[in-house]
Amino acid sequence: MFTTIKPRPVAGFFVYRHLGLARCNIGYMKRFLPLLIILPLLLWVGCEEEEQEDQQTFTPIIEGRKVYISGFYQDSTLDQMVACYWLDGIRVDLEYGAAEDITVQNGDVYVAGQWFDYTGWNGEACYWINGIRYDLQDGGNPDVEVTGIAVDNGDVYVSGVRSDGSMFGTNACYWKNGVRTDLTGSNIDAMANSIGINNGDVYVTGWRIQNHASIACYWKNGNINNLHGTSYFGDAYDIDFKGDDFYIAGERGAASSDAWNACYWKNGNVNNVSRNSSFGNSWGATAFGIFLDGNDVYLAGYNAIANKFDIGCKWKNGNLHELSGSTANEQQTWLYDIAVANGVKITVGFYYTFIEDENDPLYYDSPIFAIYYRNGQRVNLEESEWQVGEATGVFIE
């Protein structure tokens, strides 16, 4: 007889890692997860008429297109996170772990992330192609994380970070077809957040520590380029291309101030975007995702409002659209990625609700919901009452 143990709230560590509240390694999180005895095999049995009915009632998120969303989830029946992706809202499980990014090329689905076994102690950084897992060089080190994926001419590129063994030492790196290339050595503390290929050149975005300041930067074919000087602090996240031009989403703030601004860099030149909110004074804003649609530049991220929760938002050509502003008094929302097709904007991320009642059983175990917004309307990707999850990336085919 097997026993199911209710997950602990520490399972939300993945959220905190994304939020930047703790730059811990995935191995620590796995040590604190309850041990899974076994995941029940879920069998779906239905008659032919029911199958036909499901097919008839299925509605794509965007007519004539396929929307892929990467992420992970855990509910009260599970003792581990499950790496997965959703195709037009229908979940496809990969294995225990977390999926951090997704792309599709020639009908093949590429997902980057981490897997671990039923104990939660053992696993590796990896990527999946159509559900088949490929482990990365030295990916079994618990201090390795994966952050992004790109495919070019059949070659698979994965960005990430690994620890050099010291308490705060992290080294930016990427893998090509599973073989690692280090971008920094033990003398530079750095992080790689995403990766993109354009005209055969390999771009990796992230941050580095220089003179005790966090500097937004990018690497082109292994050569590092700072996006600002040490009088600012910042971080560079997602990247997109238009012809020979490259655009990077991120954040930047003056070192002399506690405030920071969402921004994007075009060919290294910064463009700040609005954080003026109708819901209160903004402490700062961050842009995680970027997408180019014709001449329009779209960003996804959040706006931190004083005395309220963070508001998930998108920007179009610098203009702010706060998608979760109406819930800012009780819900925290962050949006990690954005894609646009046929005039439809899809943003993905998570939200959770603050629970004030200490007697509420969810007070110390608040659910965290993986979500997407379709033109400003929020949709939960999973509907269970208790869950921990995130939607981490989106691709429209």
Secondary structure, DSSP 8 states (H G I E B T S, - for coil): --------GGGGHHHHHHHTS----HHHHHHHS--------------HHHHHHHHHH---SSTT--EEEEEEEEETT-SS-EEEEEETTEEEEEEEEEEEEEEEETTEEEEEEEEE-TTSS-EEEEEEETTEEEE-TTTTSTTEEEEEEEEETTEEEEEEEEE-SSSS-EEEEEEETTEEEESS-TTS-EEEEEEEEETTEEEEEEEEEETTEEEEEEEETTEEEESS-TTEEEEEEEEEEETTEEEEEEEEEETT-S-BEEEEEETTEEEE----BTTB-EEEEEEEEEEEETTEEEEEEEEEETTS--EEEEEETTEEEETTGGGTTTEEEEEEEEEEETTEEEEEEEEEE----TTSTTTTS--EEEEEEETTEEEES---SSEEEEEEEEEE-
